[in-house]
Amino acid sequence: MAFARKKNNIRNVWDLPVNQVEMRSSESELAILISTQIKDWLKNGEVLPSKNRVINPGDIMILVRKRGLFFDKIIQELKRNEIPVVSSDKIKLKDYLVVKDLIKLIEFVLLPGDDLVLANVLKGPLFNLSDQEIFEISYGRGSISLWDSLINYSKKNSKYEVIYNNLRDIIDKKSIYSPFDFYSDILNTGGREKFLSIFESENIEIIDEFLNQVLLYEESNIISFQGFIDWFENTSMNFKIDLGNVKDKVRVLTVHSSKGLESEVVFLPDTTSVPVNRQNPYIIKENSLTFIMFPSSLPESESSNYFRVNSQQKKKEYKEYLRLFYVAMTRARDRLYICGYKQTRNIDKNSWYALAERTFDKIDFYSDNQKFIGDKRITVKRIES
């Protein structure tokens, strides 16, 4: 178990902005601690004794009760530390890099003179030019476009001649193919292998789903390259992935969405508060009548029907809260880390964290350990089976 408290720095209000001490919320502190710990494991080759191998990102799952500030913070910190992460089983198709590169091909044939689009195509999987090679044909070209510069280089360098001819061939496809046939021809003549050599085999399904979306566009729209680009950019398309098969990314999920999944290492950071229903109405059935009751924070009379019904609903909600705790804990195969964050040390006595802490206090075989994560020293209560 570990706990993050708000960083309480003292600062002078007259300090210049460059001298102001950074203020972090407790959510940020815990997100930094967890991401730093994961980064250290991956860097130092932390071993999972049960598997007799080092930990990889796919062994780790971080579960929260609901999406909120901490959910965003932990994803931000994992990405800042260059740790691969997935946070949903539904991801927008347009967010995949392989799809972005496929879209750039049509953007290029629509406007070859767009320097940025052409540079992206040249650096993409089909040509895979290095930054140095892009610089070679870009530097000192004056006012001419990158496309015109490539044409000039193609006349004196066989490597660029091949690239220019291939790009010219891609442009010519626009006049004879629909968007689907355009992509199919490129992918079926060696393009698919080039894309997968860069983006790995897990993107096979992404490419196939992208082609399905191209077909969907052609079935219900007037077919044009520009029309497809506009349709794709303005249509929210999600691709559902099987999170159980994610092997190379840390999974950040809600407890509800983790049902049926397991992981070698599980972090539970969202443990210090108990949900309070102040908005959602209760649907009550009593004496063959159905009525709606809204929760209230007003003082309650124990003799009122409202108090009785409200108490029953709160017990049901707390029972569900405990059930979720059980679901969250049983996702871990090897290690379970119960963490917490709060602005003060006052933790709800009925929270997951408090329940776990009281359980630790009742057993004799746990140990208190001091450890450093980055430059932070924390106390960890630990049980080893």
N, C-alpha and C positions, 0 to 999 in steps of 0.2 A: 504494500500500500504506500502511496506517496501523495503529498498534498502541496499545491501551489497557492501561495498567498500573494496578494497585490504588492508589487514592489513599491515601498514607501520611501521615496527619495525626497530630500529637503532641497529646495531651490530658492534662490533669491529672485523675487519678481522683477528686480531691476537688471538681472543678467541679460546680456545680449542674446538674441535667438540662437547664435552659434554656440553659446555656452550653456544653454538650457539642458538640464538633465532629462534623459529620455524617461517618460512615464509609461509603464506597461500595465495593462489589466492582468488580473489573475488568469483569465482565459489565455492571453498571449504567453504568459510565463509557462503555463503547463504545455501549451502547444510547442513552445521552443524546447522544453525539456524532453518531451516525447520524441520529437523529430531529431534532436541531437543524439538521444540514446540510439535510435534506429540507425542514424548515420554512422555512429561509432561501431555498432554491431557489423554493419556491412563493410566498413573500412577495415576493421580488425579481424574479420572472419570469425565472429562469434559462433560457437558450435552448439548445435542441438543434440544433446546426448542421446535422446530417444531415437533420433534418426541417424546419428553418427555422421553428420555433415554440417556444413556452415549454413547459417540463416540466409535466406534470400528474401527480397521484398514480398513475394507471394505468400510467404509464411506468416505474414503479419496482418491482423485485422484490428481496426479501431472502431469501436461501437459507441454511438451516442443515442440518447433517448429521442432527440428530435434535432432537426437541422436548425442552426442558429449561429450565433457569433463564434462559438468554439469550432463548430463544423467548418466554417470558412477559414478560421485561423489555422487549424491543423493542416488543411489542404495547402494553404499559402506557405506554411513553414516547410512542409515536405517538398514542395516544388522549389522553394528557395534553396534547399539542400540537395537539389537534383535527385530526389528519391522518386521513382515512378509511382504514381498513385491513380486509383480509379475510385469514383465516389457515387456511381449510379449504374444500374443495370440498363439504363436507357441513355444513350449518348447521341447528340446531334450528329448526323452523318457528315455535315459540313465541317465539323470540328476535327475530323481525322486528317492527319497530314497527307496520307495517300490520296484522299479525296480532293484536298486542296491542290495537289499537284495535277490531278486529272482535270480539274476545272481550269487550271492555268493553260492547259493545251488549247482549249477552245477560246479562251481570252486572247491567246497569242494569234490564232488564225483570224480572229476578228480584227485585231489591230497589231500587226507585226512591229509597227514603229514604237510601241510602248516599251521603253527601256527596262522598266522594273519587271514587267511580265516576262519579257524575253530572258532577262537575267535569271528569273526563277525557273524557267523551262530549262535553260542551259545547266543550272545547278541541280535540276531534278533528276530522277532515276533514269530517264531515257538517255541523257548525255553525261551527267555526273561530272561536270567540269569543276575544277577546284577554284578557290578564291583567286589564286594567282593567275589562272588561265582567264577568268572573267576580267581581272584587272588588265591583263595583256591586251585584250581587244577593246577595253573601255578607255584606258588612259590615253590622253593626248589626241582624242578623236575630234576635238573641236566642237562644232555645232551640229555635226551629223549624228544621226541616231545610232544606237547600238546595232541595229539590224544592218544599216548601211556599212558600219565598221566591219561587221562580220563578213559581209559580201566582199569588201576590200581584202580582208585577210584570207578569204577563201581562194583568191586569185594567186596567192603567193605561198600558201601553206596547205599541204595536202590534208592535214588533220582537220583544219577548219573548212576545207572544201567538202569533206565527207559530212560534217555537221550541217553545213549550209544546204547540201543536197537533200539530206534527211528532213530538215525543216521545210524546205521547199515542197517536198513530197507531202508533208503533213498539211501544209496550206492548200495544196491541190485537192486533198480529200474533201475539203469543205464544199467544193462545187459539185461533187458526185455522190456524197454520202449524207444520210441523216445523222444526228448526233449519236444514236445507238450504233449504227454501222461504222461511224468514225472511230468510236472507242473500241469496238470489237475488232476492227482491222488492226489498230495499233497494238492492242493487247495480244492478239493471236499471232502476231508476227514478231514475237520476241519481247514485246513490251511488258507482258505480265511477269515474265521471269526477271526483268530488270527492276520492276517495282518491288517484287517480293524479295529480291536480293538486298534491297535497302530497308524495307519495312517488315521483313520477316513473314513467315507463313501464316501468322494469326490474322493477317490482313486479307487473306483469300476471301473470307466471308464479307469483308467490307467492300471489296471490289465488286463482288457478285451482287451485293445489295445495291451498290451505286448503279450498276447496269440495270437492275430491276426498276430503279427510280427513273432512269432515262426512258425505259420502255413505258412506264406509267405516264410520263410527260407526253410521249408521242401518241399514246392512245386517246388522250383527252384534250389535246391542244393543236393549234396550227404549228406545224413543225418548222423551226428555224433555230440556228445556233444562238442568236441573240435572245430569242424567246426562251430557250432552255435555260440560259444563264439567269435571266430575270426570274423565271419560275423557280429555279433551284434556290436562289438566294432569298426568295420571299416565302418559301414553303418550309415549315418546321417539320423536318423528318427525323425521327429518332430510330436508332438501331439498338435493338435489345441484345445484350450479351449475357452469356451464362457466367455469372460471377464465380461459380464453383470451379470453372476451368481457367480462371485467371491465375497464372503461375508466376508472373514476373512483376506484379505491382502490389503495393500496399492497398488494402481495401478499407475505405472509410465509409461506414454505413450506419443507418439507424438500426436499432435492435430488431424492429419489425421486419425490415428487409433482409436481415441476416438469417431468418428462420430457414432451416435446412442446410445451412452452410457451416463449415468448421474451419479452424485455422490453428496452426501450431502455437502461435503467440497472439493473445488477445489483450488489448488495452480497453479498460472501461474508465473514461475520464469524466463522464457526465453523471456524477453519482451523489452530489451533495444537496440536492433539492428534491422536494416532493411536489408533484404537480397539483395545482389547485384550480379547480374548475370554477371560473367566475363568469363565464359567458355562455357556454353551450347548455341549452335547456335539457331538462330531464323529461322523458315521456313516461308518464305514470298511468298504470292501469289499476283501478280500484273499484270494487262493487259494480262491475260491468261498464264502468265509465273510463274513458281515456282523456287525460288532460296533460297540459304542458306546464312544467314548473321551472322557473329560472333560479339558478343559485343566487344566494345573497350573502353579503358580508356583514349584514346588520346583526345585532345581538339576537340570539335565538332563545325562545322559551321552550324548555324541555317538555312542557305539557302540550305543545301545539303539534298538529299533524305535520306542519311544515318541518319542524325539527326532526320528527321521526323519519319522514321520507328523505329529508336531506342527509341524515345520518346514515341511512341505509345505502344511499347512492355513494356517499364518501367511502364507506366500507368496501363497496364493490370496486370503486376506482383504485383504492389502495391495494386491494387484492390483485387487481390487474397489474399494478405497479410492481408488486412482489413477483408476480408470474414472469414479467419481463426481465426482472433481475435473474431469475432462474434461467431463462432462455439465453441471456447474455453470458452468464458464467459458463454454461455448458457448450458454448461455441469453441472453447479452448481445448486443444488436445494436449498441449505440453506446458504452456505458461499462461497464467492469468495475472494481469496487473490492474489492480483497482486503485484509481487515482481520483483526485478531486480538486476543485478550484472554487474559491469564494472570496469576496472582497474582505471579509473578516473571518475570524476563526469559529464563529457561531454557525455550526452545521446543524441542519434539521435532524433531530434525534431519531426520526423515522426514515431517514434517507438510506439509500444503499450503502453509502460510505459509513454511516454511523452503525448500521447493522453489522457490516463486516468488521468494523473496529471492535465492537462489543464481543463479537465471536472470537476474534483474536485474543482478547483479554481473558477469555474463559478457558483457553487451552494452554498447555505447558510447552509445546514443542515448536513454538515460533521463535524467531530471533530478530532483534533490532539491529539493523546494519546501517552504518554511515557510508555513503558513497558519493562520489563526484560525478555529475553529468555536465560536461563542459566545465564551466567555472563555478557551478552551483553545488553546494553540499546539501544532500537531503537525507532524511531518515526513512528507511524502508523496513517495514515489518514483513518477515519472510517465512513461508512454510515450504519445506521440501518434502516430497513424498519419497 
